[in-house]
Amino acid sequence: MSKQRIISVFEKVDFPEFGITGMSAKMDTGAFTGALHSTKIYVDNSSDKPVLHFSPFDHPEIAIATTSFRRGPTRSSNGQIEQRYIIETTVVLKGQKYPIRLSLTDRSTMRIPVLIGRRFLREHGLLVDVTLRKQGE
């Protein structure tokens, strides 16, 4: 078994593909998948391949476009199943770069814009220690 890294419930993360650093993220062992606060989410079907557009983290000046996405069912925090767009990107956590899958959703009513679920934590051997000092609050 590879060496496991211990992290706190709240950490600062970077998204190099978006040019965004120091975002607060919550490590949520109760959530299976992760979520990224995004707005202006829409698909442009005018070309041969659909293009997903979105603005992450309440930054309307940042317009992300990708053809690498899918749409699938996700259980929201209120327990309802909803269809969300899911992207694959890169996250930097504690200086280490990882691939990550995130659903896009409006998290404006939540305190933390990024939620990282147990699938990611398990895949990368990350253990959450709730006694550690909170980094991202």
Backbone torsions as a table, in degrees:
resi	resn	phi	psi	omega
1	MET	NA	136.9	-180.0
2	SER	-73.7	159.7	-179.9
3	LYS	-65.6	131.7	-179.6
4	GLN	-91.8	144.2	177.5
5	ARG	-99.6	140.3	179.3
6	ILE	-101.5	131.1	179.5
7	ILE	-129.9	165.2	178.1
8	SER	-91.3	173.2	179.8
9	VAL	-64.4	-37.4	179.3
10	PHE	-115.5	127.9	-179.7
11	GLU	-137.4	156.8	171.1
12	LYS	-89.1	136.6	179.4
13	VAL	-131.0	157.8	176.2
14	ASP	-118.8	149.2	173.8
15	PHE	-122.4	87.8	-174.4
16	PRO	-59.8	-32.3	180.0
17	GLU	-68.0	-21.4	178.5
18	PHE	-100.4	-8.7	-176.6
19	GLY	71.6	28.2	-176.7
20	ILE	-116.5	131.9	179.9
21	THR	-126.5	157.0	173.1
22	GLY	68.7	31.9	177.8
23	MET	-82.0	142.9	176.1
24	SER	-77.0	133.6	178.5
25	ALA	-132.1	143.8	177.2
26	LYS	-108.4	127.7	175.1
27	MET	-85.9	110.3	-172.5
28	ASP	-114.2	99.2	-178.8
29	THR	-71.4	-11.3	176.8
30	GLY	-85.6	-16.8	179.0
31	ALA	-97.8	136.7	179.5
32	PHE	-75.1	-47.0	-178.2
33	THR	-112.6	174.2	178.7
34	GLY	-101.5	164.8	179.9
35	ALA	-140.2	147.9	-178.7
36	LEU	-124.1	125.4	178.7
37	HIS	-66.0	119.5	-179.6
38	SER	-142.3	152.8	175.7
39	THR	-131.9	175.6	-179.6
40	LYS	51.0	47.5	-178.3
41	ILE	-88.9	121.0	176.2
42	TYR	-157.2	160.3	179.3
43	VAL	-112.3	132.0	175.5
44	ASP	-100.0	114.0	-179.2
45	ASN	-101.6	17.3	-174.3
46	SER	-77.4	-14.3	178.6
47	SER	-108.5	-177.9	-178.8
48	ASP	-59.8	-37.1	-178.6
49	LYS	-118.0	129.3	179.6
50	PRO	-60.1	144.8	179.7
51	VAL	-121.7	125.8	176.9
52	LEU	-90.5	130.2	177.9
53	HIS	-117.5	141.0	175.2
54	PHE	-161.4	159.7	175.2
55	SER	-115.9	117.7	-178.0
56	PRO	-83.5	148.2	167.3
57	PHE	58.3	38.2	-179.7
58	ASP	58.2	33.1	176.3
59	HIS	-112.6	82.8	-177.1
60	PRO	-62.0	-19.9	179.2
61	GLU	-75.3	-14.3	177.0
62	ILE	-99.5	113.5	179.5
63	ALA	-114.0	111.3	179.8
64	ILE	-95.5	138.0	176.0
65	ALA	-131.6	133.0	179.9
66	THR	-147.0	147.3	172.8
67	THR	-100.7	-4.2	-179.5
68	SER	-98.3	87.1	-179.4
69	PHE	-156.8	166.5	173.0
70	ARG	-144.9	170.5	176.9
71	ARG	-122.8	133.1	-177.9
72	GLY	-156.9	168.5	-179.4
73	PRO	-72.6	138.6	177.6
74	THR	-140.5	136.3	177.4
75	ARG	-84.4	122.4	-178.5
76	SER	-80.7	174.5	-178.1
77	SER	-62.7	-22.7	178.3
78	ASN	-90.9	5.7	176.2
79	GLY	90.8	-4.9	-179.4
80	GLN	-83.0	144.7	174.8
81	ILE	-86.7	128.7	176.8
82	GLU	-135.5	153.0	177.1
83	GLN	-83.3	124.9	178.7
84	ARG	-129.4	155.0	171.3
85	TYR	-80.0	140.1	-178.1
86	ILE	-124.2	129.6	-179.3
87	ILE	-118.0	162.7	171.4
88	GLU	-117.9	133.1	-179.2
89	THR	-148.6	-164.4	179.3
90	THR	-121.5	137.7	175.7
91	VAL	-123.6	142.7	174.2
92	VAL	-108.8	120.1	-177.6
93	LEU	-127.2	119.8	-179.5
94	LYS	53.1	42.2	176.2
95	GLY	80.0	-2.4	-179.0
96	GLN	-107.7	134.5	179.4
97	LYS	-92.6	133.0	-178.6
98	TYR	-134.4	146.6	168.1
99	PRO	-76.1	145.3	-179.2
100	ILE	-146.6	145.9	174.7
101	ARG	-107.5	128.6	-178.5
102	LEU	-135.2	141.5	171.8
103	SER	-87.7	149.8	179.2
104	LEU	-98.9	129.6	-179.8
105	THR	-158.1	157.7	176.7
106	ASP	-80.0	108.0	179.1
107	ARG	-106.1	26.7	-175.8
108	SER	-63.1	-22.3	178.0
109	THR	-87.4	-3.6	179.2
110	MET	-98.4	151.1	179.5
111	ARG	-70.5	-34.3	-173.7
112	ILE	-112.3	128.6	-174.6
113	PRO	-76.8	-17.3	-177.0
114	VAL	-124.6	131.2	176.0
115	LEU	-118.1	127.6	178.6
116	ILE	-114.9	120.7	-173.1
117	GLY	-92.4	176.7	-173.0
118	ARG	-68.3	-25.8	177.1
119	ARG	-59.6	-49.2	178.4
120	PHE	-61.8	-46.5	-178.4
121	LEU	-59.5	-44.7	179.9
122	ARG	-66.4	-45.9	-178.3
123	GLU	-57.6	-31.2	-174.0
124	HIS	-110.7	12.3	175.2
125	GLY	62.9	39.1	-179.3
126	LEU	-101.4	130.2	177.8
127	LEU	-108.6	134.5	-179.3
128	VAL	-96.9	120.6	177.3
129	ASP	-106.4	108.7	-176.2
130	VAL	-71.5	-11.1	179.0
131	THR	-86.4	-10.9	179.9
132	LEU	-71.2	152.8	178.1
133	ARG	-60.2	137.5	-177.5
134	LYS	-72.5	123.8	-177.0
135	GLN	-92.7	-32.1	-169.3
136	GLY	-107.8	6.9	-177.7
137	GLU	-85.4	NA	NA
